[in-house]
Amino acid sequence: MNGHHSNRNRIAVLIALSLAAAHGFATATASALQGASSGQPRGSATMSAEFPDHWYFYQNGRPARFRAMEGKPAPKIEISTWHKEAFDIESLEGKVVVVDFWGTWCPPCVAALPKNVAMAKKYADRDDFAIVGVHDPRRGWNNIGRLDKEIGFNYPVGLDAGTTVRDWQVTFWPTYAVIDRAGVVRAIGLFPDRVESVVTKLLDEKPAGERAAADEAPAAEEPAPATSGEPTAPAAPVVVDDSRFAPMLEGNDRERARLAGLMRRSSPPPLAVNGWLNAEAMKLDDLRGKVVLLDFWATWCKPCIDNIPKLNDLHAKYGDKGLVAIGVCHPRNIERMSGVVESFGIAYPVCADRSGKTGERYGVDSYPDYYLIDRAGRLRVADLQNHRLEDAVRLLLSETAPADDKPSS
């Protein structure tokens, strides 16, 4: 059972409620929901946009329509009636917003409401967070007052005008979505237990205006200590023009949308790896000032093996110009990694992604996949075309390193 209020799962919830009747309605419902949300992911770990599939109802089988919504502007929320007092939807602009599609008739929805109340209380002093409950327009609204006496709503709850559920393509209950400050859907279809994890991440991000200013304007730079009476000229600002990379990327619009959230991060995900060959263990934070090429490969992948000579050439040609190539090996048949490195003469650093977490964090969905991080430590290129590797590397190497990453003279 995955917690959705489908016919099959409705029967399972009702059975759970019957068996636990002595413990009360809310307890039984919460237990049924908790059992659904605490299960391990089915099959291999995969990523949908930024977050693991096992954070979502239906896990890696969740609806394609929801996957397609992530990374795109959120549809409108239209409310016909507010419980208690009217709420201005326009006031949500610029905030991280949790939208809970629910109904009083839905046991899993009701069981999750205390989590909403706790979250609203926890972030009550923040002006950049909000949670909104959107009630099913078809039935159950007449019970909202009775339920409020039990739950104590401390966030706005309204009755869908009849268009919101349709525009958001909601077909199961509850459906949780999280919108970032820029008004973009970053996750939809989450387990209630995972919603706050997404919220925490988005609240930690800089607001869109600050991110844009940081990317577009040169940072205030301190001149190096002068050895004469003349002032030292400041270093040139980092150049950011990602339109140049657009023709070099793999995937259609849907695939690019899947990676959009990853590209918005203030810094790329860390490498959760071990078993380094050809180098001591590396951390991305320590490679600022370098251009980092992440090669997601596998020992069983023929195209990956065929591309080793090209990566060796890039390593030799641009290593002294600031390029660091790192091969991140897929966990399947990881025991063959050292043999492949030796047999095919891999000259650049290679590491083992034994847990699969690094590939998951980067949303890798095919092998090989290539990602590029610039001298400022920003992920600039995700899922690069094989034949455009050198073009992208040269463009990033041509950019000036941030002043605080340059060696002192």
C-alpha positions in Angstrom: 0.0 0.0 0.0 1.4 3.4 -0.9 -1.0 5.6 0.9 -3.1 6.9 -2.0 -6.8 7.0 -1.6 -7.4 4.7 -4.7 -10.1 2.0 -4.5 -7.6 -0.7 -3.5 -6.0 1.5 -0.9 -9.3 2.7 0.4 -10.2 -0.9 1.2 -6.9 -1.4 2.9 -7.3 1.7 5.0 -10.9 0.7 6.0 -9.6 -2.7 7.0 -6.9 -1.1 9.1 -9.5 1.2 10.7 -11.8 -1.7 11.5 -9.0 -3.7 13.1 -7.9 -0.7 15.2 -11.4 0.6 16.1 -10.6 0.3 19.8 -7.8 2.8 19.4 -9.9 5.4 17.7 -10.3 6.8 14.2 -7.3 9.1 14.1 -4.8 6.6 15.5 -5.8 3.9 13.1 -5.6 6.2 10.1 -2.3 7.6 11.1 -0.9 4.1 11.5 -2.1 3.0 8.1 -0.5 6.1 6.5 2.7 5.7 8.4 3.0 2.1 7.3 2.7 3.2 3.7 5.2 6.0 4.0 7.9 4.1 5.8 8.4 1.4 3.3 11.6 1.0 1.4 11.8 2.1 -2.3 11.0 -0.6 -4.8 13.7 -1.6 -7.2 16.8 0.5 -7.7 17.0 4.0 -6.4 16.3 6.6 -9.0 15.8 10.3 -9.0 12.8 12.4 -10.1 14.1 16.0 -10.4 15.9 16.8 -7.1 14.4 14.3 -4.7 14.4 10.5 -4.4 11.5 8.6 -5.8 10.8 6.9 -2.5 9.8 10.3 -1.1 6.7 10.1 -3.3 3.5 8.1 -3.4 3.9 5.4 -6.1 7.6 5.9 -5.8 9.3 5.3 -9.2 5.9 4.5 -10.7 4.3 7.9 -9.9 2.3 9.7 -12.6 4.3 11.1 -15.5 2.1 14.2 -15.4 3.5 15.1 -12.0 7.0 14.6 -13.1 6.4 16.9 -16.0 5.0 19.6 -13.7 8.2 19.8 -11.7 10.5 22.6 -12.7 7.6 24.6 -14.3 5.5 27.5 -13.0 2.8 26.4 -10.6 -0.8 26.5 -11.8 -3.3 28.9 -10.2 -5.0 28.2 -6.9 -8.6 29.4 -7.1 -10.7 29.1 -3.9 -14.5 29.7 -3.8 -14.9 29.7 0.0 -12.4 30.1 2.8 -12.8 28.5 6.2 -12.9 31.1 9.1 -11.5 34.1 7.2 -10.6 35.0 3.6 -7.0 34.6 2.5 -5.2 36.5 -0.2 -3.6 34.0 -2.6 -1.5 36.8 -4.1 0.3 37.1 -0.8 2.0 33.7 -1.5 4.2 35.3 -4.2 7.9 35.1 -3.2 7.3 32.4 -0.6 8.0 28.7 -0.2 4.5 27.3 -0.3 3.1 23.9 0.6 -0.2 23.1 -1.1 -2.2 20.2 0.5 -5.0 18.8 -1.7 -7.2 17.0 0.7 -10.8 16.2 1.8 -12.5 15.5 5.1 -13.8 12.2 3.7 -10.2 10.9 3.1 -8.7 9.1 6.2 -5.0 9.5 5.0 -5.7 13.2 4.5 -7.1 13.6 8.0 -4.2 11.6 9.5 -1.7 14.0 7.9 -3.3 17.2 9.1 -1.4 17.3 12.4 1.8 17.5 10.4 0.5 20.5 8.6 -0.4 22.2 11.9 3.0 21.4 13.3 4.8 22.8 10.2 2.7 26.0 10.2 3.5 26.5 13.9 7.2 25.8 13.4 7.6 28.4 10.6 5.1 30.9 11.9 7.7 33.6 12.4 9.0 33.3 8.8 7.5 35.6 6.2 8.8 33.5 3.4 6.8 30.3 4.1 3.1 29.4 3.8 0.9 26.3 3.8 -2.5 26.2 2.1 -5.1 23.5 2.3 -7.2 23.1 -0.9 -10.3 21.0 -0.1 -11.9 18.7 -2.7 -14.7 20.6 -4.4 -17.0 17.6 -4.7 -17.8 16.6 -1.2 -17.0 16.8 2.5 -16.7 20.5 3.0 -19.7 20.5 5.3 -17.6 18.7 7.8 -14.8 21.3 8.0 -16.1 23.0 11.2 -16.4 19.7 13.1 -12.9 18.7 12.0 -11.4 22.1 12.9 -12.5 21.5 16.5 -10.4 18.4 16.6 -7.4 19.6 14.5 -7.2 23.3 15.2 -6.3 24.7 11.8 -3.6 27.4 12.0 -3.2 27.9 8.3 -5.6 28.9 5.5 -8.0 26.2 4.3 -10.3 26.8 1.4 -12.7 25.0 -0.9 -11.5 24.6 -4.4 -13.5 26.6 -6.9 -13.6 23.6 -9.1 -10.6 24.5 -11.4 -7.6 24.0 -9.1 -7.8 20.2 -8.7 -8.3 20.0 -12.5 -5.4 22.4 -13.4 -3.1 20.6 -10.9 -4.2 17.2 -12.3 -4.9 15.8 -8.9 -6.5 12.3 -8.9 -5.4 10.9 -5.5 -5.7 12.2 -2.0 -3.8 13.6 -0.3 -1.6 15.2 -2.9 1.2 17.5 -1.5 3.0 20.0 -3.7 5.8 22.4 -2.7 6.4 25.6 -4.7 9.7 27.6 -4.4 10.0 31.4 -4.0 10.1 31.8 -7.8 6.7 30.2 -8.1 8.0 27.0 -9.6 6.8 23.5 -8.6 9.7 21.7 -7.2 7.9 18.5 -5.9 4.4 17.1 -6.2 2.9 13.9 -4.9 5.1 13.6 -1.8 4.4 11.5 1.3 3.3 13.7 4.1 6.4 12.7 6.1 8.7 14.0 3.4 7.1 17.4 2.8 9.1 19.3 5.4 12.4 17.9 4.1 11.7 19.6 0.8 10.6 22.8 2.6 13.8 22.9 4.6 15.9 22.7 1.4 14.0 25.4 -0.4 14.0 27.7 2.6 17.8 27.3 2.7 18.1 28.6 -0.9 18.7 32.2 -1.6 15.7 34.1 -2.9 15.6 34.4 -6.7 16.6 38.1 -6.7 19.6 37.4 -4.6 20.6 34.4 -6.8 20.3 36.5 -9.9 22.3 39.4 -8.4 25.0 37.0 -7.4 25.2 35.5 -10.8 24.9 38.6 -12.9 26.8 41.3 -10.9 30.5 41.1 -10.1 31.2 40.4 -6.5 32.8 43.1 -4.4 36.5 42.3 -4.6 39.4 43.2 -2.3 42.5 44.2 -4.2 45.6 42.2 -3.4 48.1 43.8 -1.1 50.0 46.3 -3.2 53.8 46.3 -3.2 54.1 49.8 -4.6 52.1 53.0 -4.2 49.9 52.2 -7.2 46.5 50.5 -6.6 46.1 46.9 -7.9 43.5 46.4 -10.6 40.6 44.1 -9.5 40.3 40.8 -11.2 37.7 40.4 -14.0 34.3 39.2 -12.9 33.2 35.6 -13.6 31.4 35.4 -16.9 28.0 33.7 -16.8 26.4 33.0 -20.2 24.7 29.6 -20.1 22.8 30.2 -23.4 26.0 29.0 -25.0 25.6 25.6 -23.5 21.9 25.0 -24.5 22.7 23.5 -27.9 25.2 21.1 -26.2 22.7 19.4 -23.9 21.0 16.1 -24.1 17.3 15.5 -23.7 14.0 17.1 -24.7 12.2 19.8 -22.8 10.8 17.3 -20.3 14.2 16.0 -19.5 15.6 19.5 -19.1 12.7 20.3 -16.8 13.6 17.3 -14.7 17.1 18.7 -14.1 16.0 22.3 -13.7 15.8 22.1 -9.9 19.3 20.7 -9.7 20.6 23.6 -11.8 19.1 26.1 -9.4 21.0 24.9 -6.4 23.5 27.3 -5.0 26.1 24.5 -5.0 26.2 21.1 -6.6 25.5 18.0 -4.5 28.5 16.6 -2.7 30.2 13.4 -3.8 29.1 10.5 -1.6 31.9 8.2 -2.9 34.9 6.2 -1.8 37.5 3.8 -3.3 39.5 6.5 -5.1 42.0 5.5 -7.8 44.6 7.7 -9.5 44.1 10.4 -6.8 43.5 11.0 -3.1 39.9 11.5 -2.0 38.5 14.8 -3.4 35.8 17.2 -2.3 34.1 19.5 -4.7 34.5 22.4 -2.2 38.3 21.9 -2.4 38.3 22.2 -6.2 37.0 25.8 -6.4 39.1 27.6 -9.1 39.1 24.5 -11.2 36.6 23.3 -13.9 35.3 19.9 -12.8 34.1 17.3 -15.3 32.0 14.6 -13.7 31.8 11.4 -15.8 29.1 9.1 -14.6 30.1 5.8 -16.0 29.8 2.0 -15.4 32.0 -1.0 -15.8 29.3 -2.8 -17.9 28.7 0.2 -20.2 30.3 -0.1 -23.6 29.8 3.6 -24.6 31.5 4.5 -21.3 34.5 2.3 -22.1 34.7 3.6 -25.7 34.9 7.1 -24.4 37.9 6.6 -22.1 40.5 7.6 -24.7 38.6 10.9 -25.2 38.6 11.6 -21.4 42.2 10.7 -21.2 43.0 13.2 -23.9 41.0 16.0 -22.2 42.8 15.2 -18.9 46.2 15.4 -20.6 45.4 18.4 -22.7 43.7 20.6 -20.1 44.8 19.3 -16.8 47.4 22.0 -16.4 44.9 24.6 -17.5 42.5 23.9 -14.6 40.4 20.9 -15.7 39.8 18.1 -13.2 38.0 15.0 -14.7 36.5 12.6 -12.2 35.0 9.3 -13.2 32.0 8.4 -10.8 31.4 4.6 -11.2 27.9 3.1 -11.0 27.5 0.6 -8.1 26.6 -2.4 -10.3 29.7 -4.6 -10.8 31.7 -2.0 -8.9 34.2 -4.8 -8.0 35.4 -4.6 -11.6 36.3 -0.9 -11.3 40.0 -1.2 -10.5 40.5 -3.9 -13.3 38.8 -1.6 -15.9 41.0 1.3 -14.8 44.1 -0.8 -15.3 43.0 -2.6 -18.4 41.9 0.5 -20.3 44.6 2.9 -18.9 42.3 5.4 -17.2 44.6 8.3 -16.3 42.2 10.6 -14.5 40.8 10.2 -10.9 38.1 7.6 -10.5 35.8 6.9 -7.5 33.1 4.3 -6.5 29.5 5.4 -6.0 28.8 2.3 -4.0 25.5 3.5 -2.5 24.3 5.1 -5.8 23.6 8.3 -3.8 25.7 10.5 -6.0 24.1 9.4 -9.2 20.8 9.8 -7.6 21.5 13.3 -6.4 22.6 14.4 -9.8 19.5 12.8 -11.5 21.7 10.6 -13.7 19.4 8.4 -16.0 21.8 7.0 -18.6 25.4 6.1 -19.0 27.7 7.8 -19.7 26.4 11.2 -18.4 28.5 14.3 -18.2 28.2 17.2 -15.8 30.4 20.3 -15.6 31.1 22.5 -12.6 32.7 25.9 -13.1 35.6 27.6 -11.3 33.2 29.3 -8.9 31.9 25.9 -7.8 28.5 26.2 -9.7 26.9 23.4 -11.6 26.7 24.9 -15.1 26.1 22.0 -17.4 24.0 18.9 -16.7 23.7 16.0 -19.1 26.1 17.1 -21.8 26.3 15.6 -25.3 29.3 13.3 -25.7 30.6 15.0 -28.8 30.4 18.5 -27.2 32.6 17.7 -24.2 35.7 19.6 -25.4 33.7 22.6 -26.6 32.0 23.0 -23.1 35.3 22.4 -21.3 37.1 25.1 -23.3 34.3 27.6 -22.7 34.4 27.1 -18.9 38.2 27.2 -18.8 38.1 30.5 -20.6 36.1 32.1 -17.7 38.1 33.9 -15.1 38.3 32.3 -11.7 36.8 34.2 -8.7 39.3 36.5 -7.1 39.3 34.5 -3.8 40.2 31.3 -5.6 43.3 32.7 -7.4 46.6 31.8 -5.9 48.3 34.7 -4.3 51.4 36.1 -6.0 
